[in-house]
Amino acid sequence: MECITERKEALKEVAAVEQVLGAVNEELEEHLLAINENTSEIQENTAFMFELDNKLAKLNERIDEIHTILSQVTGKKLIKMPAFEDIDPLTEKERNVFLNIYTEEIPMTYSDLAKKISISVELAREYVLSLIEKGIPIQKSYKNARPHIMLNAKFRNLQAKKNILKIEQKVLA
């Protein structure tokens, strides 16, 4: 008789555990659905941002064409903004980040940049943001929903010719 009572108690405990596990499973399923919805929204936003970046690039090209046409029609050279000569001086770390972006011919991820200069990805993002805030035209594009950065080609050429950022060139012995 005692064995039957123990067995009934054990079955009740198992049923209670199964009920709790079922509730936890339902809650996890709800969380999974919410995560999937958020992931879809993030992917849609990333695609939208990529589309906006492309449209802005095309708009900038058209503005350059308009500047050229206006310059030819008026016979006057038009001044284009921004004036890169007004960029605030870079810190040593910002200079290191800039030079690593400057020397890359193809877009790179924040992870690539971080590995190249042995810092965290978050720190690489912060330094790039700091460079952008100082007026350095770093372009961002998205490939496979991952941001890639590179220096604006016109600015790269201008930096090479005029050393706008006044970066000393050191000769390694």
C-alpha positions in Angstrom: 0.0 0.0 0.0 2.8 2.3 0.9 4.4 1.6 -2.5 1.2 2.6 -4.3 1.0 5.9 -2.4 4.7 6.7 -3.2 4.0 5.9 -6.8 1.0 8.2 -6.9 3.0 11.0 -5.3 5.8 10.5 -7.8 3.3 10.6 -10.7 1.8 13.8 -9.3 5.3 15.3 -9.2 6.1 14.2 -12.7 2.8 15.8 -13.9 3.6 19.0 -12.1 7.1 19.1 -13.7 5.7 18.4 -17.1 3.2 21.2 -16.7 6.0 23.7 -15.7 8.1 22.5 -18.6 5.1 22.9 -21.0 4.7 26.5 -19.7 8.4 27.3 -20.1 8.3 25.8 -23.7 5.3 28.0 -24.6 7.1 31.1 -23.3 10.3 30.2 -25.2 8.2 29.7 -28.4 6.7 33.2 -27.9 10.2 34.7 -27.4 11.4 32.9 -30.6 8.5 34.3 -32.6 9.3 37.8 -31.3 13.0 37.4 -32.1 12.1 36.2 -35.7 9.8 39.2 -36.1 12.6 41.6 -34.9 15.1 39.9 -37.2 12.9 40.4 -40.2 12.4 44.1 -39.3 16.1 44.6 -38.9 16.8 43.0 -42.3 14.1 45.2 -43.9 15.7 48.3 -42.3 19.1 47.3 -43.4 17.9 46.8 -47.0 16.1 50.2 -46.8 19.4 51.9 -45.5 21.4 50.2 -48.3 18.8 51.6 -50.9 19.1 55.0 -49.3 22.9 54.9 -49.4 22.7 54.1 -53.1 20.2 56.9 -53.8 22.4 59.4 -51.9 25.5 58.3 -53.9 23.5 58.8 -57.2 22.3 62.2 -56.0 25.8 63.3 -55.1 26.9 62.3 -58.6 24.1 64.4 -60.1 25.0 67.3 -58.0 28.6 67.1 -59.2 27.3 67.0 -62.8 25.2 70.1 -62.1 28.2 71.9 -60.6 30.2 71.1 -63.7 27.5 72.3 -66.0 26.9 75.5 -64.0 30.6 76.1 -64.0 30.8 75.7 -67.7 27.8 78.0 -68.4 28.8 80.8 -66.0 32.5 80.5 -66.6 33.1 80.6 -62.9 34.5 77.8 -60.8 32.0 76.8 -58.2 33.1 76.1 -54.6 31.9 72.8 -53.4 31.2 72.0 -49.8 32.6 70.8 -47.4 35.8 72.6 -46.9 38.1 69.8 -45.9 40.6 72.2 -44.6 38.5 72.8 -41.5 38.8 69.2 -40.2 39.7 69.1 -36.5 43.1 67.6 -35.8 43.1 63.8 -35.2 44.2 62.1 -32.0 47.0 59.5 -32.4 44.4 56.6 -32.2 42.1 58.3 -34.8 45.2 58.9 -37.0 46.0 55.2 -36.8 42.4 54.2 -37.7 42.3 56.8 -40.5 45.6 55.5 -42.0 44.4 51.9 -42.0 41.2 52.9 -43.8 43.1 55.3 -46.1 45.4 52.5 -47.3 42.6 50.1 -48.1 41.5 50.1 -51.8 38.3 48.1 -51.1 35.6 48.5 -48.5 36.4 46.7 -45.2 34.2 45.7 -42.2 34.6 47.0 -38.7 35.8 43.5 -37.8 38.5 43.7 -40.5 39.6 47.1 -39.2 39.6 45.9 -35.6 41.7 42.9 -36.4 44.1 45.0 -38.4 44.9 47.4 -35.6 44.3 45.0 -32.6 41.3 46.7 -31.0 37.7 45.6 -30.3 35.0 46.0 -33.0 33.1 48.4 -30.7 36.2 50.6 -30.4 36.7 50.5 -34.1 33.1 51.7 -34.6 33.6 54.5 -32.1 36.8 55.7 -33.8 35.2 55.6 -37.3 32.2 57.6 -35.9 34.7 60.1 -34.4 36.4 60.5 -37.8 33.0 61.1 -39.5 32.0 63.6 -36.9 35.3 65.5 -37.5 34.3 65.7 -41.2 36.2 62.9 -42.8 34.1 61.4 -45.6 33.9 57.7 -44.8 31.4 55.9 -46.9 29.4 53.0 -45.6 27.8 50.3 -47.7 26.1 47.1 -46.9 27.0 43.6 -48.2 25.1 40.6 -46.9 23.6 42.9 -44.2 27.1 43.8 -42.9 28.4 47.3 -43.0 31.5 48.0 -45.0 33.5 51.2 -44.8 35.9 53.0 -47.0 37.3 56.4 -47.5 35.7 58.7 -50.2 37.9 58.4 -53.3 38.0 62.1 -53.9 39.1 62.8 -50.3 41.8 60.1 -50.6 43.2 61.8 -53.6 43.0 65.2 -52.0 44.8 63.9 -48.9 47.5 62.3 -51.0 48.1 65.6 -52.9 47.6 68.2 -50.2 48.0 66.3 -46.9 44.8 68.0 -45.5 45.1 66.2 -42.2 48.7 67.1 -41.8 49.9 63.6 -41.1 53.6 63.3 -40.9 55.1 60.7 -43.1 57.7 58.6 -41.2 60.4 56.6 -43.0 60.9 53.3 -41.4 64.6 52.2 -41.2 
